[in-house]
């Protein structure tokens, strides 16, 4: 077994004729980690590599000493993902079925999976959600459902892909409160530096490269200053040829 946490060494990812990530190296062991960058900087590709949804073109990545593209069932118990759009993640018609599904994937018999799913809902004050049809939930409630589905599997690390996108302020605050109380390591992918104010460590990606890596109070002001500089220049006036 390798090192604990998330070990990234010389990581690169390419598509035909296009380089997405190049030469990333980091050992992520902190409890709250952020990855910040502009749209198209490679953030979501990095998340997909960590999750084992795609394999690197170069270099290596390990999660708790395991290759994430190896044993998928073993990775389910170690790593959870909360995608930006919950409608891309939810596949079952009722709340109880949705939460129980991951537990069945881990090998629990359906009655036990449903018992555990109900226990998760009860712990978070949402036992009455169990029979509800998913389409009756608001966008924010669907995001909470996806989070509870992940928590039911008790992973050590949870990847969050722009978790506050399209949420109103009260829902953001509620979700922040949920995240803050979790014992798991959280890796938050975002273009919004405000979402990472409490992070222990922030990685700044730009054009597939790691620009800076360090504590949030050190990295976020640099990122904001650079975004302000770019925003002050009318660099989008020319049409693509």
C-alpha positions in Angstrom: 0.0 0.0 0.0 1.2 3.5 -0.8 0.8 6.7 1.1 -2.4 7.8 2.8 -4.5 10.6 1.3 -4.3 11.4 -2.4 -0.9 11.1 -4.0 -0.4 12.7 -7.4 2.9 12.3 -9.3 3.6 13.8 -12.7 -0.1 13.5 -13.6 -1.1 14.4 -17.2 -4.2 13.9 -19.3 -4.5 14.4 -23.1 -7.2 14.0 -25.7 -6.3 13.7 -29.4 -4.7 17.0 -30.3 -5.4 18.6 -26.9 -3.5 18.6 -23.6 -5.8 19.0 -20.6 -3.4 18.5 -17.6 0.3 18.4 -17.5 2.9 17.6 -14.8 0.8 17.8 -11.7 2.3 16.6 -8.4 0.9 16.9 -4.9 0.3 14.8 -1.8 -3.1 15.8 -0.4 -3.6 14.8 3.3 -5.4 17.9 4.7 -9.0 17.7 5.9 -10.3 20.6 3.7 -8.7 21.0 0.2 -9.8 23.3 -2.6 -8.9 23.3 -6.3 -9.6 26.7 -7.9 -9.3 27.9 -11.4 -11.1 29.5 -14.4 -13.5 27.5 -16.5 -11.4 25.2 -18.7 -8.4 25.1 -16.4 -8.6 21.3 -15.9 -10.3 21.2 -12.5 -13.1 18.8 -13.4 -10.6 16.6 -15.3 -8.5 16.4 -12.2 -11.6 15.4 -10.2 -12.5 12.7 -12.7 -8.9 11.3 -12.5 -9.0 11.3 -8.7 -12.3 9.5 -8.8 -11.0 6.9 -11.3 -13.6 7.8 -13.9 -10.8 8.3 -16.4 -7.2 7.0 -16.5 -4.2 9.4 -16.7 -2.2 9.7 -19.9 1.0 10.1 -17.9 2.1 9.9 -14.3 0.2 8.2 -11.5 -2.5 8.8 -8.9 -3.3 6.9 -5.7 -6.2 7.3 -3.3 -5.4 5.8 0.1 -2.7 3.7 -1.5 -5.0 2.4 -4.3 -5.2 3.0 -8.0 -8.6 4.6 -8.4 -9.2 3.0 -11.8 -8.5 -0.5 -10.3 -11.0 -2.0 -7.9 -14.1 0.1 -8.3 -16.0 -1.6 -5.5 -13.2 -0.9 -3.1 -13.0 2.7 -4.2 -16.7 3.2 -3.4 -16.0 2.6 0.2 -13.1 5.1 0.1 -14.2 7.9 -2.2 -17.5 9.6 -2.8 -18.4 12.2 -5.4 -21.0 15.1 -5.4 -21.4 16.4 -8.9 -22.4 19.9 -9.9 -25.8 18.9 -11.2 -27.7 16.4 -9.0 -30.0 15.4 -11.9 -26.9 13.8 -13.6 -26.3 11.7 -10.4 -29.8 10.6 -9.3 -31.1 7.5 -11.1 -33.9 6.1 -8.9 -37.5 7.4 -8.5 -37.6 7.6 -4.7 -35.3 9.0 -2.0 -35.0 5.7 -0.2 -34.1 3.8 -3.3 -31.5 6.3 -4.3 -29.7 6.2 -1.0 -30.0 2.4 -0.7 -28.5 1.8 -4.2 -24.9 2.6 -3.2 -25.1 0.3 -0.2 -26.3 -2.5 -2.4 -23.3 -1.8 -4.6 -21.1 -2.3 -1.5 -22.6 -5.7 -1.0 -25.4 -5.2 1.5 -28.6 -7.1 1.0 -31.5 -4.8 0.1 -33.3 -4.9 3.5 -30.1 -4.0 5.2 -29.3 -1.3 2.7 -32.7 0.3 3.2 -32.3 0.1 7.0 -29.0 1.9 6.7 -30.5 4.4 4.3 -33.3 5.2 6.7 -30.8 5.6 9.5 -28.8 8.2 7.4 -32.0 10.1 6.7 -33.0 10.1 10.4 -29.6 11.3 11.5 -30.0 14.3 9.3 -33.6 15.0 10.3 -35.0 13.9 6.9 -36.7 10.5 7.7 -39.9 11.8 6.2 -38.1 12.1 2.8 -37.8 8.3 2.5 -40.9 7.7 0.3 -40.8 11.0 -1.6 -40.4 10.9 -5.3 -37.2 12.6 -6.4 -38.9 14.9 -8.9 -40.8 16.6 -6.0 -37.5 17.8 -4.5 -36.1 21.2 -5.1 -32.6 21.6 -6.7 -31.1 22.1 -3.3 -32.9 19.2 -1.8 -31.7 17.0 -4.6 -28.1 18.1 -3.8 -28.6 17.1 -0.2 -30.0 13.8 -1.3 -26.9 13.1 -3.4 -24.7 14.0 -0.4 -26.7 11.7 1.9 -26.3 8.9 -0.7 -22.5 9.4 -0.5 -22.5 9.6 3.3 -24.4 6.4 3.6 -21.3 4.6 2.1 -19.0 6.2 4.7 -16.1 7.1 2.4 -13.0 8.7 3.8 -12.9 11.4 1.1 -15.6 13.2 -0.8 -15.0 15.1 -4.0 -17.3 18.2 -4.5 -17.6 19.5 -8.0 -18.9 23.2 -7.9 -21.3 22.1 -5.1 -22.9 25.5 -4.7 -23.7 26.2 -8.4 -27.3 27.2 -9.1 -28.2 27.3 -5.3 -29.8 30.3 -3.6 -28.1 31.8 -0.6 -30.1 30.1 2.2 -29.5 26.7 0.5 -25.8 27.4 0.2 -25.7 28.3 3.9 -27.4 25.0 4.8 -25.1 23.0 2.6 -22.1 24.8 4.0 -23.3 23.9 7.5 -23.6 20.2 6.5 -20.1 20.2 4.9 -18.5 21.9 7.9 -19.8 19.2 10.3 -18.5 16.2 8.2 -15.5 14.3 9.5 -14.4 13.3 6.0 -11.7 14.9 3.9 -13.4 17.2 1.4 -11.9 18.2 -1.9 -13.8 21.1 -3.4 -13.5 22.0 -7.1 -14.6 25.5 -7.9 -14.0 28.7 -9.8 -15.3 30.7 -6.8 -12.7 31.6 -4.3 -15.3 32.5 -1.7 -16.3 28.8 -1.5 -12.7 28.0 -0.3 -12.2 30.5 2.5 -12.1 27.9 5.2 -9.9 25.4 3.3 -6.6 24.1 4.8 -5.0 24.0 1.4 -5.7 25.4 -2.1 -4.4 24.3 -5.4 -4.7 26.9 -8.2 -4.9 25.4 -11.7 -4.5 27.4 -15.0 -4.4 25.9 -18.5 -3.8 22.4 -17.0 -0.8 23.5 -14.9 -0.4 23.9 -11.1 0.2 27.6 -10.7 0.3 27.7 -6.9 -0.3 25.4 -3.9 -0.6 26.5 -0.3 -2.8 27.7 2.5 -6.0 29.5 1.5 -5.0 32.9 3.0 -1.9 32.8 0.8 -3.3 31.4 -2.5 -6.8 33.0 -2.7 -5.7 36.7 -2.7 -3.2 35.8 -5.5 -6.0 34.2 -7.5 -8.4 37.1 -6.9 -5.8 39.6 -8.0 -5.1 37.7 -11.2 -8.8 37.3 -12.0 -9.3 41.1 -11.4 -6.4 41.8 -13.7 -7.8 39.6 -16.4 -11.3 41.0 -15.9 -10.0 44.6 -16.4 -8.9 43.8 -19.9 -11.4 43.4 -22.8 -9.7 40.2 -24.0 -12.9 38.7 -25.4 -13.7 41.2 -28.1 -12.1 39.3 -30.9 -14.2 36.6 -32.6 -12.7 33.2 -33.1 -11.5 32.8 -36.7 
